[in-house]
C-alpha cells in the first residue's frame, strides 16, 4: 500500500480518517489510487472524527493525538519537556531491559500517554497496569502474543493500539475497559474475538484487519455505538443478519475477504456513509442497495461484477464510486441521477462506450476509464466543467476530441497506450494542465498545442514516432520532467536546452550521436538517460552539467572517457554498460560522490582488469562489473566500506581478495559463473549479507553442494571447520617433513617457514621421538595417506602426479 501527490490533489472539505486500507492513498489522486489497487481510499467518518488519524501501519502509523486533543495538552508536554519517570518492569527485568532508558511517559492535567511501539516487547511491562489514569496506550509492532489479565485495571483507557504483534487471543478482562473508544488489533493472528467485547459500551472505532477471522464475531453485533469497523483481509464469507442492529455504523471496510454474495444486511445500515468491499468474489448487487440513502463512497474494485442494477443510481448522495477491475460492459443512462458524484473510476473493465448522460454529472472531478475498449468519449464532455483529471489510457482511441479543450479546470490528462495520431491545437486553452501522458501512441510530430501550457510540469511522449523537436517547446518554461525515449530523434535538439527548469530528461532508445554545447544551460538537470543511442565517444559537453546525479549512457559504442568527467561532482549513479571501452576508465575513480556504478558488458567489449584506484570511490554502494573477462578483484575493494551490492558474475575470477571480508555493509554478492576454487575465511564478518550466489564455480572449498543453498551460515560453518581441519593437516605434514630433514638443514627449514621458538621446540621433540628416517619415496606415500584420509583429494592428486613425474625422470 506501500510503496504521494501534492496536497492540491486532495479532495476539498473532507477530513479523511485512515482505516487500514489506504494509508498511502491519502495524498494520491483517484487515478493513482485506482492504478495501485489502493482505491480503497481510507474509510472515514465525515461526522465523527476520532483520535486515530495515524493509528497503525495500516491505520494509525504511530498513533498520535488528533489536533483537537493535542490542543488540550500543553506544547511542552507534546515536545517532551515534561517527560519523566522511566518505565521499568520489576517483575520482568529482561523485558524492562529491552525498554530504552529514554522511554518515558507524558502526563499533564490527568491525561496520560504511553507509546512503546517497536520495542521488542514480549509482554506489557507490569508498571503500566499501575497507571490508573492512563488514557492512550500504543504497543504496535512488538512481539506480544497474549495480554495479561491486569489489562482490565486500566479502566480509564480510551485508545488501545496493539497492531502487528502476533496476538492469538484477547483476554475476557477487556470487557472492563468501559471507556475504550478506539481499539486497534490489526495485523495479528486472531481467529475469533471474545464475547466480552460486547460490553465495550463506548467503543466507536474497531480495527481488526489482517487477521484470520472466518466468521463475523457475534460480539460485534451488539456494539450499537460502533461508528467505524475495519475487518479487511480476513477470511469472511458471509455476514449475519443480526448485524442490522449496528445502527450507528458510518464506515465499513470488508476488503479482501472471500465474500461471494453481496450481503443484503449491509443495505439496512441506515447511517452507512462509506462502504469498501473490494477484493472479493461478488458477481452482482442486490436491488436493496437503494436503501443506503446516506452512502457517499462505495468501493467494489476487484470483484466479478458483470452489470450494475438501476437501483444503484438512486443513491443520490454518492460522491465516490469505484468499480475497477470487474467485467462491466454497460453504464446505465441513470448515472445522471448521481448529481453529487465527484469521483468515478471504471478502470480495467469491458466498456466500449460511455453513456452520454454521464456528462450531466456536472460535479465530477475525476474520471478514470483506462484499460477498457473505448474508441471515443461522450460527445458532451465539455459540460464537465469541474473535471480535473481524465484517465483514458490503454483504450482504442485514434483521436482526442477538441471539446476537451473547453474543460478549463483540467489538470491531468493520461491517454497512453491508444492509437492517437494528433492532439488538438486548442488544448492550449487548458491552462491549468500540469501533467500530460501521451506515451505509446502514433504521434509523428511534437504536439504544438502543448507548447502553450505554461503550467505543464510533466510530459510523457515515449514510444511514439517523433523525429524532430519544434522551437515552440521552449515556451513550456516550467517543465520539469520530459520523456522522449523510444522515438525517432536523430539529434539532441538545442531547443531542449532552453528548458532550463528541467530536472528529468529521457532521450534513450533514439538515434542521437552528439550533444550541443548549449546543454550547459540546463543547470537543474539531475537525471539524463541516453542509453541505446549512437554515441561513439563520451559527450564532453555533459561534463558541464554540475547538478547531474544520474547518467545512463549504456548500450552505445563509447570507447573512452574524457578526464573532464571529474567535473560531475554531484553524480551518484553512472551506467556505462555495453559499450566498447578498451579498458576500465580510471577517470571514473575521481567521482568521489558516486554511489552506483554499472559496467556490465553482456554485449560490449570485455574488461580484463580493474584499477587499484577503484578504492577511491568510498561512497560507492552498488557495483556491477558482471559479464566481463576479469580474472581478479583488486585488494582495494575492501576500502569501499559502504558497498551494499557487488555483482561480478560471469567473469574469470579465480580468487577473492581477503579484503572482501571487511565489507560489513554488503547485502548482495553475486559471483556466479566464475572460476572460484575456494572462498576466503572470514566471511562471517559479512553480517549484513542476505543474497549470495556462487553457482557455476568449480568450488572445492567449500564444495558446490554447500553453496547451492545460498545460505551464508552454512558456508561459514563449513569454512570454519575446514580451517580447523587444515591446521591439523598442516601440523601433521610439518611433523612428517621436519622429522626427515637432516640435522644440518633443520635450522634452515625452520627459518624459511618463519617458525617461532615454541613451534621449533615442538618439532625438535617430534624428531627425538621418531626413531626411523623415511626415504623420500616413503615420505611421499605417507603424505598421500594423510591427504587421502582428510579428504584433500585435490592435493592428493597433485602429490601423486609429482611422484609419477619424478619416477619418469629417474627412468
Secondary structure as UniProt FT lines:
FT   HELIX           7..9
FT   TURN            12..13
FT   TURN            23..24
FT   TURN            26..27
FT   HELIX           30..35
FT   TURN            36..37
FT   TURN            39..40
FT   TURN            53..54
FT   TURN            56..59
FT   STRAND          60..61
FT   HELIX           67..70
FT   TURN            71..72
FT   HELIX           75..78
FT   TURN            79..82
FT   STRAND          84..86
FT   HELIX           93..98
FT   TURN            101..102
FT   STRAND          104..108
FT   TURN            109..110
FT   STRAND          111..115
FT   TURN            117..118
FT   HELIX           126..130
FT   TURN            132..133
FT   STRAND          134..138
FT   HELIX           149..153
FT   TURN            155..156
FT   STRAND          159..161
FT   HELIX           172..176
FT   TURN            178..179
FT   STRAND          182..184
FT   HELIX           195..199
FT   TURN            201..202
FT   STRAND          205..207
FT   HELIX           218..222
FT   TURN            224..225
FT   STRAND          228..230
FT   HELIX           241..245
FT   TURN            247..248
FT   STRAND          251..253
FT   HELIX           264..268
FT   TURN            270..271
FT   STRAND          274..276
FT   HELIX           287..291
FT   TURN            293..294
FT   STRAND          297..299
FT   HELIX           310..314
FT   TURN            316..317
FT   STRAND          320..322
FT   HELIX           333..337
FT   TURN            339..340
FT   STRAND          343..345
FT   HELIX           356..360
FT   TURN            362..363
FT   STRAND          366..368
FT   TURN            379..380
FT   HELIX           381..383
FT   TURN            385..386
FT   STRAND          389..391
FT   HELIX           402..406
FT   TURN            408..409
FT   STRAND          412..414
FT   HELIX           425..429
FT   TURN            431..432
FT   STRAND          435..437
FT   HELIX           448..452
FT   TURN            454..455
FT   STRAND          458..460
FT   HELIX           471..475
FT   TURN            477..478
FT   STRAND          481..483
FT   TURN            494..495
FT   HELIX           496..498
FT   TURN            500..501
FT   STRAND          504..506
FT   HELIX           517..521
FT   TURN            523..524
FT   STRAND          527..529
FT   HELIX           540..544
FT   TURN            546..547
FT   STRAND          550..552
FT   HELIX           563..567
FT   TURN            569..570
FT   STRAND          573..575
FT   HELIX           586..590
FT   TURN            592..593
FT   STRAND          596..598
FT   HELIX           612..616
FT   TURN            618..619
FT   STRAND          622..624
FT   HELIX           635..639
FT   TURN            641..642
FT   STRAND          645..647
FT   HELIX           658..662
FT   TURN            664..665
FT   STRAND          668..670
FT   TURN            681..682
FT   HELIX           683..685
FT   TURN            687..688
FT   STRAND          691..693
FT   TURN            695..696
FT   STRAND          700..701
FT   HELIX           704..707
FT   TURN            708..709
FT   HELIX           712..738
FT   TURN            739..740
FT   HELIX           743..752
FT   TURN            753..754
FT   HELIX           757..769
FT   HELIX           776..789
FT   TURN            790..791
FT   HELIX           793..810
//
